Amino acid sequence: MAFLIVLTAGFLFYWLLSGLAFKRKARDDGQKKPYACGENVTQHRVQPDYSQFFPFVFFFTIMHVVTLFIATIPVITAASLCIVGIYLLCAVIALSILYRK
């Protein structure tokens, strides 16, 4: 209900204040061309190489999830030690898959 009230208020403000909005002039042909750092760009579709970035990100994510899981495990009992062991084994398998060649 609160979402609908806020959504209705947003549309109402949009409708009331649309008369004060800045109106654009007609677009020039130059506005549709790519532009970067004062130079005309001939090839505007740059494809960066993330091949070295993704293994680092996955390693970072796996290690932080494992650390958070182990840090928040309840009081140590036999069952929780078993769960931690299985989780660590899965993390080691995930890291070995990540860095296999």
C-alpha positions in Angstrom: 0.0 0.0 0.0 2.8 2.4 0.9 4.5 1.6 -2.5 1.3 2.6 -4.4 1.0 5.8 -2.4 4.6 6.8 -3.1 4.3 5.8 -6.8 1.1 7.9 -7.1 2.8 10.9 -5.4 5.8 10.5 -7.8 3.6 10.5 -10.9 1.6 13.5 -9.5 4.8 15.5 -8.9 6.0 14.5 -12.4 2.8 15.7 -14.0 2.6 19.0 -12.0 6.3 19.9 -12.5 6.6 18.8 -16.2 5.6 22.3 -17.3 8.8 23.7 -15.6 11.1 21.2 -17.2 13.7 22.3 -19.7 12.7 21.7 -23.3 15.4 20.7 -25.7 15.9 22.2 -29.1 16.2 20.0 -32.2 19.2 17.7 -32.2 22.2 18.3 -34.4 23.7 15.5 -36.4 26.9 15.8 -34.3 25.1 14.8 -31.1 24.6 11.3 -32.5 28.3 10.7 -33.2 30.7 9.2 -30.7 33.1 11.6 -29.0 35.8 11.1 -26.5 38.4 13.5 -25.0 38.2 16.0 -27.8 38.8 13.5 -30.6 36.4 12.0 -33.0 36.2 8.3 -32.3 36.1 6.1 -35.4 35.5 2.8 -33.6 33.1 3.4 -30.8 32.6 -0.2 -29.6 35.6 -0.8 -27.3 35.7 -4.3 -25.9 37.8 -4.4 -22.7 39.5 -7.7 -21.8 38.4 -8.9 -18.4 40.1 -12.3 -18.6 42.5 -11.5 -15.8 39.9 -9.7 -13.7 37.3 -12.5 -13.3 39.5 -15.1 -11.6 40.5 -12.5 -9.0 36.9 -11.5 -8.4 35.7 -15.1 -8.1 38.6 -15.9 -5.7 37.8 -12.8 -3.6 34.1 -13.8 -3.5 34.7 -17.4 -2.6 37.2 -16.5 0.2 34.9 -13.9 1.7 31.9 -16.1 1.7 33.9 -18.9 3.3 35.2 -16.5 5.9 31.8 -15.1 6.7 30.3 -18.6 6.9 33.0 -19.8 9.3 32.9 -16.6 11.4 29.1 -16.9 11.9 28.9 -20.6 12.6 27.1 -21.2 15.9 28.7 -22.8 19.0 31.1 -25.6 18.0 29.4 -29.0 18.1 30.1 -32.1 16.2 27.4 -31.2 13.6 28.7 -27.7 13.0 32.3 -29.0 12.6 31.1 -31.4 10.0 29.3 -28.6 8.2 32.4 -26.4 8.3 34.5 -29.3 7.0 32.2 -29.9 4.1 32.0 -26.2 3.3 35.8 -25.9 3.3 36.1 -28.9 1.1 33.6 -27.4 -1.4 35.6 -24.1 -1.3 38.9 -25.9 -2.0 37.2 -27.7 -4.9 35.8 -24.4 -6.2 39.3 -22.8 -6.0 40.9 -25.7 -7.7 38.4 -25.5 -10.6 38.9 -21.7 -10.8 42.7 -22.0 -11.2 43.0 -25.2 -13.2 44.8 -24.8 -16.5 
